[in-house]
Amino acid sequence: MQSVFTEIFSLLVIAALLVWVFKRINLPPILAYLATGIFAGPHALGWITDYQEIHLVAEFGIVFLLFSLGLEFSIPKLVAMRHIVFGLGTAQVGISTFLIMLVAIIFGTNWLSAFSIASLLALSSTAIVVKQLSESGELHTRRGQLAIGILLFQDIAVVPLLIALPLLAGEGDQHLVIALLIALAKGALVCGLLWAIGKWILPRIFNAVAQVRTDELFVLTTLLVTLFASALTHFFGLSMALGAFLAGIMLGESQYRHQLEADIRPFRDILMGLFFVTVGMQLDMAFVFMNANWVILGLVGLIFIKCLVIKVLARMMGESQKNAWSTGLMLCQMGEFGFVLIALALQHQIIASSYASLLIAVGVLSMAITPNLIDNNQIIAKTFSRKEKEKNVQDEKPNFKSELDQHVVICGFGRVGQTIARFLKVEAIPYTALDIDPVRIREAQAAGENVHFGHVKHKEVLNAAGVKNSRLVIITFADYDKSMAIVSVIRNISEQVKILVRMKDDSRLDELKDAGVTEVVPESLEGSLMLVSHVLFMSGVPVKRILRRVQQERKNRYGILHGYFPGENSDLPPSSIERLEQLHAVALSDNAFAINKSIEELGLDKKRVDIMGLRREGKEISKPALDTILQSQDILVIRGKPRKVERVERYLLEGD
């Protein structure tokens, strides 16, 4: 008992320390967990003597992850994805297995070992890919959906592989086809049973639990449902993760979906971290160094084959070059079920122990580089598809010519662009819209909208849209780099035309203004202004005064809205946090450097921060004068970029 406690405590200490270090250097936590396993595992420090017991508990992390994924889906959505799951997924697993098997045979492996190696390498990591896609917000993008569809088929394919390998080794007395048919019948039975439970029983259970209004009971019921579905599929010889996914789908349509996801997240994240720790424990770094050439060759070969196969298949299904490469990059690693199949193959003596060590090394390293590949998949895919993109751009000739004058050009005809167009139409203001979605364009043109196909980054397209004679160009993408490129092209065509740009926040407002943008509309600040308008109106403030205040804030570049008190958590990316101004309250202690000095004497106005207020003896002084003498226990509220604020606080307290 003492040994188990010591082992778990050691893991927690190392994991907490490495996650903190990795986050400080902007590396994903998954790498920290893998590193924890490598350090604490039997091949390094040896703190963990039997990682199999921990691995058994850690597998529930995958179960909870698949349950969360199931909550994001629905039966109609899954049916709509059938071409990806059973079309692209089947082709990917089949062709990847065939190609890797050929390579293994060329290197002298017998056909049974080659098939075992190829089948486990053809699978990808559901745990890493889903976690990274969720964190990066790409889960519902087209490339994210392609990756999820293929992963779903791979999880299904694990079941026949678990049955087939022992039979191929001559351990079973049943015919292979019969065994697979029995497994298929079991799968259909379990799916039907879970569907019936989810449709008629689970809603009543959760309604009864919700009426009790006890958070603990709701969490316990969620855990019970997840584990019951996993146990049911496990009882029939299927994957526990598959049962959890089906349970999630059944509950994804309920009104409790968001609460279920919130309840399961803490258990999922902790156990997922533990799972990646156990994966890292299987890596023998001594073996990696001694066989570095084979490990690198295997890693590069695996990434090349899987990435190329997925890219080609996705292109054959009509996907864009960029999405095809992105999907391949997301799924080019070995999956967690690969380790299960390696253990099974070793148990039945299908592969040699040297091959198993090589596969484990390749698998762990491929999983280790996956978070960076997923985070940068668009950049890499854009590089790979640049030649084709440039060719398409050169061949693209606008097949339209706008004859309008003093009209509005809308760059991007998504939801925002369409809303703008509706209001322009009501006011009888002519407009031309540009977009690159052929389905959207076809539907809009059929409805009588003046929208045309064209990449708005190209001068020929903007000239065809009549930018030079327009009164206003509106860029509806909330993407800084794309907007800057379009602004540059517009300014080459005309220096006079007004440009309105939509942004998520005001972090790049100055750069856009300097580039020639007439007006920037930051959604977050405009949303705040609208909310404030309603609050003031409902509080009895006259409409004219409200409109005057709102107009004044827009004229002052949202001055009063700049700056916020940062909390422990933020929904903003680190790059935006560094650019946005923050508010910070500096409490002056008795021995602070700034005591008995005036604001002017301290020269705070030259340190690129603003003095927003001063609290003294419970009273607030807004915008204190420069000759104000600071006293002990004063609280000075300053506003500025994070690093400037930190520097000024240190100066006020220490004089550095």
Secondary structure, 3 states (H helix, E strand, C coil): CHHHHHHHHHHHHHHHHHHHHHHHCCCCHHHHHHHHHHHHCCCCCCCCCCHHHHHHHHHHHHHHHHHHHHHCCCHHHHHHCHHHHHHHHHHHHHHHHHHHHHHHHHCCCCHHHHHHHHHHHCCCCHHHHHHHHHHHCCCCCHHHHHHHHHHHHHHHHHHHHHHHHHHHCCCCCCCHHHHHHHHHHHHHHHHHHHHHHHHHHHHHHHHHHHHHCCHHHHHHHHHHHHHHHHHHHHHCCCCHHHHHHHHHHHHHCCCCHHHHHHHHHHHHHHHHHHHHHHHHHCCCHHHHHHCHHHHHHHHHHHHHHHHHHHHHHHHHCCCCHHHHHHHHHHCCCCCHHHHHHHHHHHHCCCCCHHHHHHHHHHHHHHHHHHHHHHHCHHHHHHHHCHHHHHHHHHHCCCCCCCCCCCCEEEECCCHHHHHHHHHHHHCCCCEEEEECCHHHHHHHHHCCCCEEECCCCCHHHHHHCCHHHCCEEEECCCCHHHHHHHHHHHHHHCCCCEEEEEECCCCCHHHHHHHCCCEEEEHHHHHHHHHHHHHHHHCCCCHHHHHHHHHHHHHCCCHHHCCCCCCCCCCCCHHHHHHCCEEEEEECCCCCCCCCCEHHHHCHHHCCCEEEEEEECCEEEECCCCCCECCCCCEEEEEECHHHHHHHHHHHHHCC
